[in-house]
Amino acid sequence: MDYTAVGQTTHLAARMEQAAMPGSILMTAEILRLAEGYLQVRPLGPVHVKGLGEPVEAYEVNGAGPVRTRLQASAARGLTRFVGHASELQHLAQALERAAAGHWLPA
């Protein structure tokens, strides 16, 4: 059997590849949202893509970004505060004390 990927996603990926200069990588804003923090990019602005009615925002990849894990990516976007959970924090502190004392099972 032979499979062929088709559709708007593969069309757009092929057009980004065609528009990129040799040795460079272009991506759309949707892909950048998935890879945010993992890559350093330069915005190129709206790019007209053959076959699409409206231009798409394009970005050129310049290198690796500072983020290495999903937790780091979330922290870069901003974590929510851990509020209203005083009892959970107290349980965590007690568990930490028990673990430090060598007691691994909950009391």
Phi and psi restraints in degrees (range 20) as a CNS / XPLOR table:
assign (resid 1 and name C) (resid 2 and name N)
       (resid 2 and name CA) (resid 2 and name C) 1.0 -128.0 20.0 2
assign (resid 2 and name N) (resid 2 and name CA)
       (resid 2 and name C) (resid 3 and name N) 1.0 131.2 20.0 2
assign (resid 2 and name C) (resid 3 and name N)
       (resid 3 and name CA) (resid 3 and name C) 1.0 -113.9 20.0 2
assign (resid 3 and name N) (resid 3 and name CA)
       (resid 3 and name C) (resid 4 and name N) 1.0 144.3 20.0 2
assign (resid 3 and name C) (resid 4 and name N)
       (resid 4 and name CA) (resid 4 and name C) 1.0 -130.2 20.0 2
assign (resid 4 and name N) (resid 4 and name CA)
       (resid 4 and name C) (resid 5 and name N) 1.0 128.7 20.0 2
assign (resid 4 and name C) (resid 5 and name N)
       (resid 5 and name CA) (resid 5 and name C) 1.0 -80.5 20.0 2
assign (resid 5 and name N) (resid 5 and name CA)
       (resid 5 and name C) (resid 6 and name N) 1.0 130.9 20.0 2
assign (resid 5 and name C) (resid 6 and name N)
       (resid 6 and name CA) (resid 6 and name C) 1.0 -137.7 20.0 2
assign (resid 6 and name N) (resid 6 and name CA)
       (resid 6 and name C) (resid 7 and name N) 1.0 165.7 20.0 2
assign (resid 6 and name C) (resid 7 and name N)
       (resid 7 and name CA) (resid 7 and name C) 1.0 121.4 20.0 2
assign (resid 7 and name N) (resid 7 and name CA)
       (resid 7 and name C) (resid 8 and name N) 1.0 179.6 20.0 2
assign (resid 7 and name C) (resid 8 and name N)
       (resid 8 and name CA) (resid 8 and name C) 1.0 -63.6 20.0 2
assign (resid 8 and name N) (resid 8 and name CA)
       (resid 8 and name C) (resid 9 and name N) 1.0 -36.9 20.0 2
assign (resid 8 and name C) (resid 9 and name N)
       (resid 9 and name CA) (resid 9 and name C) 1.0 -62.8 20.0 2
assign (resid 9 and name N) (resid 9 and name CA)
       (resid 9 and name C) (resid 10 and name N) 1.0 -48.4 20.0 2
assign (resid 9 and name C) (resid 10 and name N)
       (resid 10 and name CA) (resid 10 and name C) 1.0 -69.5 20.0 2
assign (resid 10 and name N) (resid 10 and name CA)
       (resid 10 and name C) (resid 11 and name N) 1.0 -34.6 20.0 2
assign (resid 10 and name C) (resid 11 and name N)
       (resid 11 and name CA) (resid 11 and name C) 1.0 -61.0 20.0 2
assign (resid 11 and name N) (resid 11 and name CA)
       (resid 11 and name C) (resid 12 and name N) 1.0 -48.4 20.0 2
assign (resid 11 and name C) (resid 12 and name N)
       (resid 12 and name CA) (resid 12 and name C) 1.0 -64.7 20.0 2
assign (resid 12 and name N) (resid 12 and name CA)
       (resid 12 and name C) (resid 13 and name N) 1.0 -41.0 20.0 2
assign (resid 12 and name C) (resid 13 and name N)
       (resid 13 and name CA) (resid 13 and name C) 1.0 -61.9 20.0 2
assign (resid 13 and name N) (resid 13 and name CA)
       (resid 13 and name C) (resid 14 and name N) 1.0 -41.8 20.0 2
assign (resid 13 and name C) (resid 14 and name N)
       (resid 14 and name CA) (resid 14 and name C) 1.0 -64.7 20.0 2
assign (resid 14 and name N) (resid 14 and name CA)
       (resid 14 and name C) (resid 15 and name N) 1.0 -40.4 20.0 2
assign (resid 14 and name C) (resid 15 and name N)
       (resid 15 and name CA) (resid 15 and name C) 1.0 -67.7 20.0 2
assign (resid 15 and name N) (resid 15 and name CA)
       (resid 15 and name C) (resid 16 and name N) 1.0 -37.7 20.0 2
assign (resid 15 and name C) (resid 16 and name N)
       (resid 16 and name CA) (resid 16 and name C) 1.0 -64.1 20.0 2
assign (resid 16 and name N) (resid 16 and name CA)
       (resid 16 and name C) (resid 17 and name N) 1.0 -40.7 20.0 2
assign (resid 16 and name C) (resid 17 and name N)
       (resid 17 and name CA) (resid 17 and name C) 1.0 -63.5 20.0 2
assign (resid 17 and name N) (resid 17 and name CA)
       (resid 17 and name C) (resid 18 and name N) 1.0 -42.1 20.0 2
assign (resid 17 and name C) (resid 18 and name N)
       (resid 18 and name CA) (resid 18 and name C) 1.0 -67.0 20.0 2
assign (resid 18 and name N) (resid 18 and name CA)
       (resid 18 and name C) (resid 19 and name N) 1.0 -34.6 20.0 2
assign (resid 18 and name C) (resid 19 and name N)
       (resid 19 and name CA) (resid 19 and name C) 1.0 -78.4 20.0 2
assign (resid 19 and name N) (resid 19 and name CA)
       (resid 19 and name C) (resid 20 and name N) 1.0 -20.0 20.0 2
assign (resid 19 and name C) (resid 20 and name N)
       (resid 20 and name CA) (resid 20 and name C) 1.0 -71.8 20.0 2
assign (resid 20 and name N) (resid 20 and name CA)
       (resid 20 and name C) (resid 21 and name N) 1.0 143.7 20.0 2
assign (resid 20 and name C) (resid 21 and name N)
       (resid 21 and name CA) (resid 21 and name C) 1.0 -70.9 20.0 2
assign (resid 21 and name N) (resid 21 and name CA)
       (resid 21 and name C) (resid 22 and name N) 1.0 154.5 20.0 2
assign (resid 21 and name C) (resid 22 and name N)
       (resid 22 and name CA) (resid 22 and name C) 1.0 -54.2 20.0 2
assign (resid 22 and name N) (resid 22 and name CA)
       (resid 22 and name C) (resid 23 and name N) 1.0 131.1 20.0 2
assign (resid 22 and name C) (resid 23 and name N)
       (resid 23 and name CA) (resid 23 and name C) 1.0 84.3 20.0 2
assign (resid 23 and name N) (resid 23 and name CA)
       (resid 23 and name C) (resid 24 and name N) 1.0 3.4 20.0 2
assign (resid 23 and name C) (resid 24 and name N)
       (resid 24 and name CA) (resid 24 and name C) 1.0 -118.2 20.0 2
assign (resid 24 and name N) (resid 24 and name CA)
       (resid 24 and name C) (resid 25 and name N) 1.0 167.2 20.0 2
assign (resid 24 and name C) (resid 25 and name N)
       (resid 25 and name CA) (resid 25 and name C) 1.0 -128.5 20.0 2
assign (resid 25 and name N) (resid 25 and name CA)
       (resid 25 and name C) (resid 26 and name N) 1.0 129.9 20.0 2
assign (resid 25 and name C) (resid 26 and name N)
       (resid 26 and name CA) (resid 26 and name C) 1.0 -110.4 20.0 2
assign (resid 26 and name N) (resid 26 and name CA)
       (resid 26 and name C) (resid 27 and name N) 1.0 147.3 20.0 2
assign (resid 26 and name C) (resid 27 and name N)
       (resid 27 and name CA) (resid 27 and name C) 1.0 -142.1 20.0 2
assign (resid 27 and name N) (resid 27 and name CA)
       (resid 27 and name C) (resid 28 and name N) 1.0 161.4 20.0 2
assign (resid 27 and name C) (resid 28 and name N)
       (resid 28 and name CA) (resid 28 and name C) 1.0 -92.4 20.0 2
assign (resid 28 and name N) (resid 28 and name CA)
       (resid 28 and name C) (resid 29 and name N) 1.0 170.4 20.0 2
assign (resid 28 and name C) (resid 29 and name N)
       (resid 29 and name CA) (resid 29 and name C) 1.0 -62.4 20.0 2
assign (resid 29 and name N) (resid 29 and name CA)
       (resid 29 and name C) (resid 30 and name N) 1.0 -34.3 20.0 2
assign (resid 29 and name C) (resid 30 and name N)
       (resid 30 and name CA) (resid 30 and name C) 1.0 -63.7 20.0 2
assign (resid 30 and name N) (resid 30 and name CA)
       (resid 30 and name C) (resid 31 and name N) 1.0 -41.6 20.0 2
assign (resid 30 and name C) (resid 31 and name N)
       (resid 31 and name CA) (resid 31 and name C) 1.0 -70.4 20.0 2
assign (resid 31 and name N) (resid 31 and name CA)
       (resid 31 and name C) (resid 32 and name N) 1.0 -38.0 20.0 2
assign (resid 31 and name C) (resid 32 and name N)
       (resid 32 and name CA) (resid 32 and name C) 1.0 -60.3 20.0 2
assign (resid 32 and name N) (resid 32 and name CA)
       (resid 32 and name C) (resid 33 and name N) 1.0 -38.8 20.0 2
assign (resid 32 and name C) (resid 33 and name N)
       (resid 33 and name CA) (resid 33 and name C) 1.0 -60.3 20.0 2
assign (resid 33 and name N) (resid 33 and name CA)
       (resid 33 and name C) (resid 34 and name N) 1.0 -34.5 20.0 2
assign (resid 33 and name C) (resid 34 and name N)
       (resid 34 and name CA) (resid 34 and name C) 1.0 -74.4 20.0 2
assign (resid 34 and name N) (resid 34 and name CA)
       (resid 34 and name C) (resid 35 and name N) 1.0 -31.3 20.0 2
assign (resid 34 and name C) (resid 35 and name N)
       (resid 35 and name CA) (resid 35 and name C) 1.0 -106.6 20.0 2
assign (resid 35 and name N) (resid 35 and name CA)
       (resid 35 and name C) (resid 36 and name N) 1.0 11.8 20.0 2
assign (resid 35 and name C) (resid 36 and name N)
       (resid 36 and name CA) (resid 36 and name C) 1.0 -57.3 20.0 2
assign (resid 36 and name N) (resid 36 and name CA)
       (resid 36 and name C) (resid 37 and name N) 1.0 129.9 20.0 2
assign (resid 36 and name C) (resid 37 and name N)
       (resid 37 and name CA) (resid 37 and name C) 1.0 92.1 20.0 2
assign (resid 37 and name N) (resid 37 and name CA)
       (resid 37 and name C) (resid 38 and name N) 1.0 -29.8 20.0 2
assign (resid 37 and name C) (resid 38 and name N)
       (resid 38 and name CA) (resid 38 and name C) 1.0 -77.7 20.0 2
assign (resid 38 and name N) (resid 38 and name CA)
       (resid 38 and name C) (resid 39 and name N) 1.0 -22.4 20.0 2
assign (resid 38 and name C) (resid 39 and name N)
       (resid 39 and name CA) (resid 39 and name C) 1.0 -130.3 20.0 2
assign (resid 39 and name N) (resid 39 and name CA)
       (resid 39 and name C) (resid 40 and name N) 1.0 151.6 20.0 2
assign (resid 39 and name C) (resid 40 and name N)
       (resid 40 and name CA) (resid 40 and name C) 1.0 -99.9 20.0 2
assign (resid 40 and name N) (resid 40 and name CA)
       (resid 40 and name C) (resid 41 and name N) 1.0 131.6 20.0 2
assign (resid 40 and name C) (resid 41 and name N)
       (resid 41 and name CA) (resid 41 and name C) 1.0 -131.4 20.0 2
assign (resid 41 and name N) (resid 41 and name CA)
       (resid 41 and name C) (resid 42 and name N) 1.0 162.1 20.0 2
assign (resid 41 and name C) (resid 42 and name N)
       (resid 42 and name CA) (resid 42 and name C) 1.0 -120.0 20.0 2
assign (resid 42 and name N) (resid 42 and name CA)
       (resid 42 and name C) (resid 43 and name N) 1.0 121.9 20.0 2
assign (resid 42 and name C) (resid 43 and name N)
       (resid 43 and name CA) (resid 43 and name C) 1.0 -69.2 20.0 2
assign (resid 43 and name N) (resid 43 and name CA)
       (resid 43 and name C) (resid 44 and name N) 1.0 137.4 20.0 2
assign (resid 43 and name C) (resid 44 and name N)
       (resid 44 and name CA) (resid 44 and name C) 1.0 -108.2 20.0 2
assign (resid 44 and name N) (resid 44 and name CA)
       (resid 44 and name C) (resid 45 and name N) 1.0 -8.1 20.0 2
assign (resid 44 and name C) (resid 45 and name N)
       (resid 45 and name CA) (resid 45 and name C) 1.0 85.3 20.0 2
assign (resid 45 and name N) (resid 45 and name CA)
       (resid 45 and name C) (resid 46 and name N) 1.0 -171.2 20.0 2
assign (resid 45 and name C) (resid 46 and name N)
       (resid 46 and name CA) (resid 46 and name C) 1.0 -68.2 20.0 2
assign (resid 46 and name N) (resid 46 and name CA)
       (resid 46 and name C) (resid 47 and name N) 1.0 136.2 20.0 2
assign (resid 46 and name C) (resid 47 and name N)
       (resid 47 and name CA) (resid 47 and name C) 1.0 -123.2 20.0 2
assign (resid 47 and name N) (resid 47 and name CA)
       (resid 47 and name C) (resid 48 and name N) 1.0 130.3 20.0 2
assign (resid 47 and name C) (resid 48 and name N)
       (resid 48 and name CA) (resid 48 and name C) 1.0 -77.2 20.0 2
assign (resid 48 and name N) (resid 48 and name CA)
       (resid 48 and name C) (resid 49 and name N) 1.0 128.6 20.0 2
assign (resid 48 and name C) (resid 49 and name N)
       (resid 49 and name CA) (resid 49 and name C) 1.0 -115.8 20.0 2
assign (resid 49 and name N) (resid 49 and name CA)
       (resid 49 and name C) (resid 50 and name N) 1.0 124.9 20.0 2
assign (resid 49 and name C) (resid 50 and name N)
       (resid 50 and name CA) (resid 50 and name C) 1.0 -58.6 20.0 2
assign (resid 50 and name N) (resid 50 and name CA)
       (resid 50 and name C) (resid 51 and name N) 1.0 130.3 20.0 2
assign (resid 50 and name C) (resid 51 and name N)
       (resid 51 and name CA) (resid 51 and name C) 1.0 97.4 20.0 2
assign (resid 51 and name N) (resid 51 and name CA)
       (resid 51 and name C) (resid 52 and name N) 1.0 -10.9 20.0 2
assign (resid 51 and name C) (resid 52 and name N)
       (resid 52 and name CA) (resid 52 and name C) 1.0 -113.1 20.0 2
assign (resid 52 and name N) (resid 52 and name CA)
       (resid 52 and name C) (resid 53 and name N) 1.0 144.3 20.0 2
assign (resid 52 and name C) (resid 53 and name N)
       (resid 53 and name CA) (resid 53 and name C) 1.0 -72.3 20.0 2
assign (resid 53 and name N) (resid 53 and name CA)
       (resid 53 and name C) (resid 54 and name N) 1.0 -34.4 20.0 2
assign (resid 53 and name C) (resid 54 and name N)
       (resid 54 and name CA) (resid 54 and name C) 1.0 -120.4 20.0 2
assign (resid 54 and name N) (resid 54 and name CA)
       (resid 54 and name C) (resid 55 and name N) 1.0 150.8 20.0 2
assign (resid 54 and name C) (resid 55 and name N)
       (resid 55 and name CA) (resid 55 and name C) 1.0 -67.3 20.0 2
assign (resid 55 and name N) (resid 55 and name CA)
       (resid 55 and name C) (resid 56 and name N) 1.0 156.0 20.0 2
assign (resid 55 and name C) (resid 56 and name N)
       (resid 56 and name CA) (resid 56 and name C) 1.0 -114.7 20.0 2
assign (resid 56 and name N) (resid 56 and name CA)
       (resid 56 and name C) (resid 57 and name N) 1.0 147.2 20.0 2
assign (resid 56 and name C) (resid 57 and name N)
       (resid 57 and name CA) (resid 57 and name C) 1.0 -70.5 20.0 2
assign (resid 57 and name N) (resid 57 and name CA)
       (resid 57 and name C) (resid 58 and name N) 1.0 129.8 20.0 2
assign (resid 57 and name C) (resid 58 and name N)
       (resid 58 and name CA) (resid 58 and name C) 1.0 -119.3 20.0 2
assign (resid 58 and name N) (resid 58 and name CA)
       (resid 58 and name C) (resid 59 and name N) 1.0 150.0 20.0 2
assign (resid 58 and name C) (resid 59 and name N)
       (resid 59 and name CA) (resid 59 and name C) 1.0 -136.4 20.0 2
assign (resid 59 and name N) (resid 59 and name CA)
       (resid 59 and name C) (resid 60 and name N) 1.0 143.0 20.0 2
assign (resid 59 and name C) (resid 60 and name N)
       (resid 60 and name CA) (resid 60 and name C) 1.0 -102.5 20.0 2
assign (resid 60 and name N) (resid 60 and name CA)
       (resid 60 and name C) (resid 61 and name N) 1.0 131.1 20.0 2
assign (resid 60 and name C) (resid 61 and name N)
       (resid 61 and name CA) (resid 61 and name C) 1.0 -76.4 20.0 2
assign (resid 61 and name N) (resid 61 and name CA)
       (resid 61 and name C) (resid 62 and name N) 1.0 127.4 20.0 2
assign (resid 61 and name C) (resid 62 and name N)
       (resid 62 and name CA) (resid 62 and name C) 1.0 -106.0 20.0 2
assign (resid 62 and name N) (resid 62 and name CA)
       (resid 62 and name C) (resid 63 and name N) 1.0 -19.0 20.0 2
assign (resid 62 and name C) (resid 63 and name N)
       (resid 63 and name CA) (resid 63 and name C) 1.0 164.7 20.0 2
assign (resid 63 and name N) (resid 63 and name CA)
       (resid 63 and name C) (resid 64 and name N) 1.0 -173.2 20.0 2
assign (resid 63 and name C) (resid 64 and name N)
       (resid 64 and name CA) (resid 64 and name C) 1.0 -77.4 20.0 2
assign (resid 64 and name N) (resid 64 and name CA)
       (resid 64 and name C) (resid 65 and name N) 1.0 144.4 20.0 2
assign (resid 64 and name C) (resid 65 and name N)
       (resid 65 and name CA) (resid 65 and name C) 1.0 -94.1 20.0 2
assign (resid 65 and name N) (resid 65 and name CA)
       (resid 65 and name C) (resid 66 and name N) 1.0 -179.5 20.0 2
assign (resid 65 and name C) (resid 66 and name N)
       (resid 66 and name CA) (resid 66 and name C) 1.0 -77.5 20.0 2
assign (resid 66 and name N) (resid 66 and name CA)
       (resid 66 and name C) (resid 67 and name N) 1.0 -17.9 20.0 2
assign (resid 66 and name C) (resid 67 and name N)
       (resid 67 and name CA) (resid 67 and name C) 1.0 -80.4 20.0 2
assign (resid 67 and name N) (resid 67 and name CA)
       (resid 67 and name C) (resid 68 and name N) 1.0 136.4 20.0 2
assign (resid 67 and name C) (resid 68 and name N)
       (resid 68 and name CA) (resid 68 and name C) 1.0 -122.0 20.0 2
assign (resid 68 and name N) (resid 68 and name CA)
       (resid 68 and name C) (resid 69 and name N) 1.0 -19.7 20.0 2
assign (resid 68 and name C) (resid 69 and name N)
       (resid 69 and name CA) (resid 69 and name C) 1.0 -131.1 20.0 2
assign (resid 69 and name N) (resid 69 and name CA)
       (resid 69 and name C) (resid 70 and name N) 1.0 163.4 20.0 2
assign (resid 69 and name C) (resid 70 and name N)
       (resid 70 and name CA) (resid 70 and name C) 1.0 -65.0 20.0 2
assign (resid 70 and name N) (resid 70 and name CA)
       (resid 70 and name C) (resid 71 and name N) 1.0 -33.1 20.0 2
assign (resid 70 and name C) (resid 71 and name N)
       (resid 71 and name CA) (resid 71 and name C) 1.0 -64.8 20.0 2
assign (resid 71 and name N) (resid 71 and name CA)
       (resid 71 and name C) (resid 72 and name N) 1.0 -42.0 20.0 2
assign (resid 71 and name C) (resid 72 and name N)
       (resid 72 and name CA) (resid 72 and name C) 1.0 -62.9 20.0 2
assign (resid 72 and name N) (resid 72 and name CA)
       (resid 72 and name C) (resid 73 and name N) 1.0 -38.8 20.0 2
assign (resid 72 and name C) (resid 73 and name N)
       (resid 73 and name CA) (resid 73 and name C) 1.0 -64.4 20.0 2
assign (resid 73 and name N) (resid 73 and name CA)
       (resid 73 and name C) (resid 74 and name N) 1.0 -42.6 20.0 2
assign (resid 73 and name C) (resid 74 and name N)
       (resid 74 and name CA) (resid 74 and name C) 1.0 -64.5 20.0 2
assign (resid 74 and name N) (resid 74 and name CA)
       (resid 74 and name C) (resid 75 and name N) 1.0 -41.8 20.0 2
assign (resid 74 and name C) (resid 75 and name N)
       (resid 75 and name CA) (resid 75 and name C) 1.0 -64.3 20.0 2
assign (resid 75 and name N) (resid 75 and name CA)
       (resid 75 and name C) (resid 76 and name N) 1.0 -36.7 20.0 2
assign (resid 75 and name C) (resid 76 and name N)
       (resid 76 and name CA) (resid 76 and name C) 1.0 -65.4 20.0 2
assign (resid 76 and name N) (resid 76 and name CA)
       (resid 76 and name C) (resid 77 and name N) 1.0 -34.3 20.0 2
assign (resid 76 and name C) (resid 77 and name N)
       (resid 77 and name CA) (resid 77 and name C) 1.0 -76.8 20.0 2
assign (resid 77 and name N) (resid 77 and name CA)
       (resid 77 and name C) (resid 78 and name N) 1.0 -22.1 20.0 2
assign (resid 77 and name C) (resid 78 and name N)
       (resid 78 and name CA) (resid 78 and name C) 1.0 112.5 20.0 2
assign (resid 78 and name N) (resid 78 and name CA)
       (resid 78 and name C) (resid 79 and name N) 1.0 117.7 20.0 2
assign (resid 78 and name C) (resid 79 and name N)
       (resid 79 and name CA) (resid 79 and name C) 1.0 -87.5 20.0 2
assign (resid 79 and name N) (resid 79 and name CA)
       (resid 79 and name C) (resid 80 and name N) 1.0 152.4 20.0 2
assign (resid 79 and name C) (resid 80 and name N)
       (resid 80 and name CA) (resid 80 and name C) 1.0 -80.1 20.0 2
assign (resid 80 and name N) (resid 80 and name CA)
       (resid 80 and name C) (resid 81 and name N) 1.0 151.1 20.0 2
assign (resid 80 and name C) (resid 81 and name N)
       (resid 81 and name CA) (resid 81 and name C) 1.0 -72.5 20.0 2
assign (resid 81 and name N) (resid 81 and name CA)
       (resid 81 and name C) (resid 82 and name N) 1.0 148.5 20.0 2
assign (resid 81 and name C) (resid 82 and name N)
       (resid 82 and name CA) (resid 82 and name C) 1.0 -93.6 20.0 2
assign (resid 82 and name N) (resid 82 and name CA)
       (resid 82 and name C) (resid 83 and name N) 1.0 78.2 20.0 2
assign (resid 82 and name C) (resid 83 and name N)
       (resid 83 and name CA) (resid 83 and name C) 1.0 -113.5 20.0 2
assign (resid 83 and name N) (resid 83 and name CA)
       (resid 83 and name C) (resid 84 and name N) 1.0 154.9 20.0 2
assign (resid 83 and name C) (resid 84 and name N)
       (resid 84 and name CA) (resid 84 and name C) 1.0 74.7 20.0 2
assign (resid 84 and name N) (resid 84 and name CA)
       (resid 84 and name C) (resid 85 and name N) 1.0 19.2 20.0 2
assign (resid 84 and name C) (resid 85 and name N)
       (resid 85 and name CA) (resid 85 and name C) 1.0 -129.0 20.0 2
assign (resid 85 and name N) (resid 85 and name CA)
       (resid 85 and name C) (resid 86 and name N) 1.0 43.9 20.0 2
assign (resid 85 and name C) (resid 86 and name N)
       (resid 86 and name CA) (resid 86 and name C) 1.0 -60.5 20.0 2
assign (resid 86 and name N) (resid 86 and name CA)
       (resid 86 and name C) (resid 87 and name N) 1.0 -40.7 20.0 2
assign (resid 86 and name C) (resid 87 and name N)
       (resid 87 and name CA) (resid 87 and name C) 1.0 -67.8 20.0 2
assign (resid 87 and name N) (resid 87 and name CA)
       (resid 87 and name C) (resid 88 and name N) 1.0 -37.6 20.0 2
assign (resid 87 and name C) (resid 88 and name N)
       (resid 88 and name CA) (resid 88 and name C) 1.0 -65.8 20.0 2
assign (resid 88 and name N) (resid 88 and name CA)
       (resid 88 and name C) (resid 89 and name N) 1.0 -41.0 20.0 2
assign (resid 88 and name C) (resid 89 and name N)
       (resid 89 and name CA) (resid 89 and name C) 1.0 -62.8 20.0 2
assign (resid 89 and name N) (resid 89 and name CA)
       (resid 89 and name C) (resid 90 and name N) 1.0 -38.4 20.0 2
assign (resid 89 and name C) (resid 90 and name N)
       (resid 90 and name CA) (resid 90 and name C) 1.0 -64.3 20.0 2
assign (resid 90 and name N) (resid 90 and name CA)
       (resid 90 and name C) (resid 91 and name N) 1.0 -42.8 20.0 2
assign (resid 90 and name C) (resid 91 and name N)
       (resid 91 and name CA) (resid 91 and name C) 1.0 -62.3 20.0 2
assign (resid 91 and name N) (resid 91 and name CA)
       (resid 91 and name C) (resid 92 and name N) 1.0 -41.3 20.0 2
assign (resid 91 and name C) (resid 92 and name N)
       (resid 92 and name CA) (resid 92 and name C) 1.0 -63.3 20.0 2
assign (resid 92 and name N) (resid 92 and name CA)
       (resid 92 and name C) (resid 93 and name N) 1.0 -42.1 20.0 2
assign (resid 92 and name C) (resid 93 and name N)
       (resid 93 and name CA) (resid 93 and name C) 1.0 -63.4 20.0 2
assign (resid 93 and name N) (resid 93 and name CA)
       (resid 93 and name C) (resid 94 and name N) 1.0 -41.7 20.0 2
assign (resid 93 and name C) (resid 94 and name N)
       (resid 94 and name CA) (resid 94 and name C) 1.0 -65.2 20.0 2
assign (resid 94 and name N) (resid 94 and name CA)
       (resid 94 and name C) (resid 95 and name N) 1.0 -41.4 20.0 2
assign (resid 94 and name C) (resid 95 and name N)
       (resid 95 and name CA) (resid 95 and name C) 1.0 -63.5 20.0 2
assign (resid 95 and name N) (resid 95 and name CA)
       (resid 95 and name C) (resid 96 and name N) 1.0 -38.4 20.0 2
assign (resid 95 and name C) (resid 96 and name N)
       (resid 96 and name CA) (resid 96 and name C) 1.0 -64.3 20.0 2
assign (resid 96 and name N) (resid 96 and name CA)
       (resid 96 and name C) (resid 97 and name N) 1.0 -42.8 20.0 2
assign (resid 96 and name C) (resid 97 and name N)
       (resid 97 and name CA) (resid 97 and name C) 1.0 -62.6 20.0 2
assign (resid 97 and name N) (resid 97 and name CA)
       (resid 97 and name C) (resid 98 and name N) 1.0 -43.7 20.0 2
assign (resid 97 and name C) (resid 98 and name N)
       (resid 98 and name CA) (resid 98 and name C) 1.0 -64.0 20.0 2
assign (resid 98 and name N) (resid 98 and name CA)
       (resid 98 and name C) (resid 99 and name N) 1.0 -41.9 20.0 2
assign (resid 98 and name C) (resid 99 and name N)
       (resid 99 and name CA) (resid 99 and name C) 1.0 -64.6 20.0 2
assign (resid 99 and name N) (resid 99 and name CA)
       (resid 99 and name C) (resid 100 and name N) 1.0 -41.3 20.0 2
assign (resid 99 and name C) (resid 100 and name N)
       (resid 100 and name CA) (resid 100 and name C) 1.0 -64.1 20.0 2
assign (resid 100 and name N) (resid 100 and name CA)
       (resid 100 and name C) (resid 101 and name N) 1.0 -31.3 20.0 2
assign (resid 100 and name C) (resid 101 and name N)
       (resid 101 and name CA) (resid 101 and name C) 1.0 -83.2 20.0 2
assign (resid 101 and name N) (resid 101 and name CA)
       (resid 101 and name C) (resid 102 and name N) 1.0 -2.1 20.0 2
assign (resid 101 and name C) (resid 102 and name N)
       (resid 102 and name CA) (resid 102 and name C) 1.0 94.2 20.0 2
assign (resid 102 and name N) (resid 102 and name CA)
       (resid 102 and name C) (resid 103 and name N) 1.0 7.3 20.0 2
assign (resid 102 and name C) (resid 103 and name N)
       (resid 103 and name CA) (resid 103 and name C) 1.0 -98.3 20.0 2
assign (resid 103 and name N) (resid 103 and name CA)
       (resid 103 and name C) (resid 104 and name N) 1.0 111.1 20.0 2
assign (resid 103 and name C) (resid 104 and name N)
       (resid 104 and name CA) (resid 104 and name C) 1.0 -92.7 20.0 2
assign (resid 104 and name N) (resid 104 and name CA)
       (resid 104 and name C) (resid 105 and name N) 1.0 -19.6 20.0 2
assign (resid 104 and name C) (resid 105 and name N)
       (resid 105 and name CA) (resid 105 and name C) 1.0 -94.2 20.0 2
assign (resid 105 and name N) (resid 105 and name CA)
       (resid 105 and name C) (resid 106 and name N) 1.0 147.7 20.0 2
assign (resid 105 and name C) (resid 106 and name N)
       (resid 106 and name CA) (resid 106 and name C) 1.0 -63.4 20.0 2
assign (resid 106 and name N) (resid 106 and name CA)
       (resid 106 and name C) (resid 107 and name N) 1.0 148.0 20.0 2
